[in-house]
Amino acid sequence: MVRIFEQVLADLQSVVGEEWVITEEKAIERYLYDETAYGVRPPPAKDIIVVKPGTTKDVAEVMKIANRFKVPVYVRGGGTGLVGGAVPTMPGIVISLERMDRIAIDVDNMVADVEAGVTLGKLIEESERHGLMFPPHPGDEGATIGGLIACNAGGSRAVKTGVMRNYVLGLEVVLPNGEVLKLGGKTIKNNMGYNLAHMFIGSEGIFGIITKAYLRLYPKWSYSATMVIPFESRVSAFKASKKILASGLTPLALEYFDRRVIETSARYLGVEWPVKEGEYFLMAILAEPLEDVLYIEVEHLDKVVREEGALETFLTQRGDEQKQLLKIRSEIFTSIKSETFDILDTTVPLGVVDTFVEELVSIERKYGIWLPLYGHVGDGNIHVHVLKYEGFSRELLEKISEEIYSVAISLGGTITGEHGIGYVRRKYVRNLLGDVWVETMRILKRVLDPNNILNPDKVLPD
Ligand SMILES: Cc1cc2nc3c(=O)[nH]c(=O)nc-3n(C[C@H](O)[C@H](O)[C@H](O)COP(=O)(O)OP(=O)(O)OC[C@H]3O[C@@H](n4cnc5c(N)ncnc54)[C@H](O)[C@@H]3O)c2cc1C
């Protein structure tokens, strides 16, 4: 093994240059983990070579070397994944696309031409600098375009603006054998053959390495408002959320959380949660190109929620205040991360979100625990943190997670609406998706990656 590694190392260095191939223990450490909760994250392998290609051609050459020696390859974007997808679980190569971060904004066509290593933060910034915007906002701005597409990421705005899949016009992909596949382009419509790009979107890096994408941009919304709507009862909050969506309004984001979880986040940030009334909250963000339209929507939404028993709405149009509210909501994850055994992103059909949450409350009561739950109520995607409760064994924590999954499934939902399968959810795949799904995926994998070297132990069950 050591001799093979020495040869692989030498070949990699000759392709990308010595300075972009890393093996020192300290330097590779940050490539061994992602943001998966400590309780469930897979242990990384020790013998890892990190390679940082600068071009698509380099990526292709790296894959050819890996095939020659049949060495596993793990693709890494921003390492913000929550299911161990980027963790190198076998000795092999980690390809980090961080150097491939060129971006060009085509204003006339409203398209971003981006390399896979561009971060979400950079895409947002560059689009806005050109008077445009990239509408989706999957939580962590350190995520890269390659990772976001590979995971078909969603985020709080998905309720109005859709998920990554809705923005990909074209892709460049390096196949596991080192061939380069170019798909689509800058046109909005393209029916020239079956749209293979969609096979790579959401494939979690097992079918190919995304090196470049054409992403659709939109004109900026000039006016936005954030409404925090308090309720005394959880049931009313959920009823109101359904009424909002049924009223024909589609907020940019429609989030749910309770006082305990939001105040935990505010405390963590050293700020105060400004809404004094109510125990349960909906947070609606509205954004429109015209101010009058925004006002009409705010008024309409307020009327709808009042009919469902909402207390006084906290409304702000000030940019700094809106940012602060969003920051408190976004940091819920980080504020309880160190106590978290696993973070679930169960998703259920819109009509049963309230039933789902009631069932979760029963699980809380049964075990005498707190299950922080919050999230994108506008698309049924509820994040649940299973914490490391004192005296609870790993088996018991897994049992609790599985009870939550069972409730979601029994209501016609899924165990993941955003984060994917990666490494940690593989054990549920066969049961939940069925033998035919597994076999079909295996056939595709075998055709594209006969040596099974790309993310070999991810997504598909053992
Ligand atoms: C605080 C926080 C908030 C988050 N909020 C959201 C949210 O709202 N919505 C949401 O959907 N997710 C969310 N996530 C999860 C995460 O940001 C997404 O899954 C994101 O898509 C991961 O991108 P990444 O670049 O960090 O990928 P990584 O973590 O580096 O990799 C994830 C997977 O993609 C593969 N991959 C990476 N790059 C490529 C490539 N170029 N080609 C092929 N495969 C590749 C990897 O092999 C791995 O399997 C959040 C995470 C955190 C930490």
Ligand as a Chemical Component Dictionary entry (heavy atoms), coordinates in Angstrom:
data_LIG
# 
_chem_comp.id                   LIG 
_chem_comp.type                 NON-POLYMER 
_chem_comp.pdbx_formal_charge   0 
_chem_comp.three_letter_code    LIG 
# 
loop_
_chem_comp_atom.comp_id 
_chem_comp_atom.atom_id 
_chem_comp_atom.alt_atom_id 
_chem_comp_atom.type_symbol 
_chem_comp_atom.charge 
_chem_comp_atom.model_Cartn_x 
_chem_comp_atom.model_Cartn_y 
_chem_comp_atom.model_Cartn_z 
_chem_comp_atom.pdbx_ordinal 
LIG C1  C1  C 0 -24.877 25.955 9.441  1  
LIG C2  C2  C 0 -25.330 25.105 8.270  2  
LIG C3  C3  C 0 -26.520 25.392 7.649  3  
LIG C4  C4  C 0 -26.941 24.630 6.569  4  
LIG N1  N1  N 0 -28.125 24.937 5.977  5  
LIG C5  C5  C 0 -28.535 24.229 4.912  6  
LIG C6  C6  C 0 -29.771 24.549 4.267  7  
LIG O1  O1  O 0 -30.468 25.470 4.669  8  
LIG N2  N2  N 0 -30.139 23.799 3.207  9  
LIG C7  C7  C 0 -29.380 22.754 2.739  10 
LIG O2  O2  O 0 -29.774 22.108 1.768  11 
LIG N3  N3  N 0 -28.219 22.414 3.348  12 
LIG C8  C8  C 0 -27.786 23.124 4.408  13 
LIG N4  N4  N 0 -26.602 22.799 5.026  14 
LIG C9  C9  C 0 -25.832 21.637 4.533  15 
LIG C10 C10 C 0 -24.706 21.972 3.524  16 
LIG O3  O3  O 0 -24.349 23.340 3.533  17 
LIG C11 C11 C 0 -25.133 21.562 2.119  18 
LIG O4  O4  O 0 -25.329 20.159 2.076  19 
LIG C12 C12 C 0 -24.166 21.956 1.003  20 
LIG O5  O5  O 0 -24.750 21.607 -0.222 21 
LIG C13 C13 C 0 -22.783 21.290 1.122  22 
LIG O6  O6  O 0 -21.890 21.969 0.240  23 
LIG P1  P1  P 0 -20.310 21.863 0.458  24 
LIG O7  O7  O 0 -19.641 22.595 -0.645 25 
LIG O8  O8  O 0 -19.949 22.272 1.818  26 
LIG O9  O9  O 0 -20.099 20.307 0.237  27 
LIG P2  P2  P 0 -19.235 19.202 1.060  28 
LIG O10 O10 O 0 -19.685 19.161 2.456  29 
LIG O11 O11 O 0 -17.804 19.535 0.823  30 
LIG O12 O12 O 0 -19.648 17.936 0.271  31 
LIG C14 C14 C 0 -20.962 17.456 0.333  32 
LIG C15 C15 C 0 -21.136 16.324 -0.690 33 
LIG O13 O13 O 0 -21.032 16.842 -2.013 34 
LIG C16 C16 C 0 -19.963 16.198 -2.719 35 
LIG N5  N5  N 0 -19.316 17.225 -3.528 36 
LIG C17 C17 C 0 -18.750 18.380 -3.104 37 
LIG N6  N6  N 0 -18.278 19.065 -4.163 38 
LIG C18 C18 C 0 -18.542 18.320 -5.263 39 
LIG C19 C19 C 0 -18.289 18.485 -6.652 40 
LIG N7  N7  N 0 -17.658 19.550 -7.125 41 
LIG N8  N8  N 0 -18.703 17.516 -7.497 42 
LIG C20 C20 C 0 -19.327 16.420 -7.040 43 
LIG N9  N9  N 0 -19.580 16.201 -5.739 44 
LIG C21 C21 C 0 -19.200 17.147 -4.857 45 
LIG C22 C22 C 0 -19.065 15.631 -1.626 46 
LIG O14 O14 O 0 -18.327 14.546 -2.115 47 
LIG C23 C23 C 0 -20.067 15.252 -0.568 48 
LIG O15 O15 O 0 -20.645 14.012 -0.871 49 
LIG C24 C24 C 0 -26.149 23.540 6.117  50 
LIG C25 C25 C 0 -24.944 23.253 6.752  51 
LIG C26 C26 C 0 -24.527 24.019 7.817  52 
LIG C27 C27 C 0 -23.224 23.700 8.479  53 
# 
loop_
_chem_comp_bond.comp_id 
_chem_comp_bond.atom_id_1 
_chem_comp_bond.atom_id_2 
_chem_comp_bond.value_order 
_chem_comp_bond.pdbx_ordinal 
LIG C1  C2  SING 1  
LIG C2  C3  SING 2  
LIG C2  C26 DOUB 3  
LIG C3  C4  DOUB 4  
LIG C4  N1  SING 5  
LIG C4  C24 SING 6  
LIG N1  C5  DOUB 7  
LIG C5  C6  SING 8  
LIG C5  C8  SING 9  
LIG C6  O1  DOUB 10 
LIG C6  N2  SING 11 
LIG N2  C7  SING 12 
LIG C7  O2  DOUB 13 
LIG C7  N3  SING 14 
LIG N3  C8  DOUB 15 
LIG C8  N4  SING 16 
LIG N4  C9  SING 17 
LIG N4  C24 SING 18 
LIG C9  C10 SING 19 
LIG C10 O3  SING 20 
LIG C10 C11 SING 21 
LIG C11 O4  SING 22 
LIG C11 C12 SING 23 
LIG C12 O5  SING 24 
LIG C12 C13 SING 25 
LIG C13 O6  SING 26 
LIG O6  P1  SING 27 
LIG P1  O7  DOUB 28 
LIG P1  O8  SING 29 
LIG P1  O9  SING 30 
LIG O9  P2  SING 31 
LIG P2  O10 DOUB 32 
LIG P2  O11 SING 33 
LIG P2  O12 SING 34 
LIG O12 C14 SING 35 
LIG C14 C15 SING 36 
LIG C15 O13 SING 37 
LIG C15 C23 SING 38 
LIG O13 C16 SING 39 
LIG C16 N5  SING 40 
LIG C16 C22 SING 41 
LIG N5  C17 SING 42 
LIG N5  C21 SING 43 
LIG C17 N6  DOUB 44 
LIG N6  C18 SING 45 
LIG C18 C19 SING 46 
LIG C18 C21 DOUB 47 
LIG C19 N7  SING 48 
LIG C19 N8  DOUB 49 
LIG N8  C20 SING 50 
LIG C20 N9  DOUB 51 
LIG N9  C21 SING 52 
LIG C22 O14 SING 53 
LIG C22 C23 SING 54 
LIG C23 O15 SING 55 
LIG C24 C25 DOUB 56 
LIG C25 C26 SING 57 
LIG C26 C27 SING 58 
# 
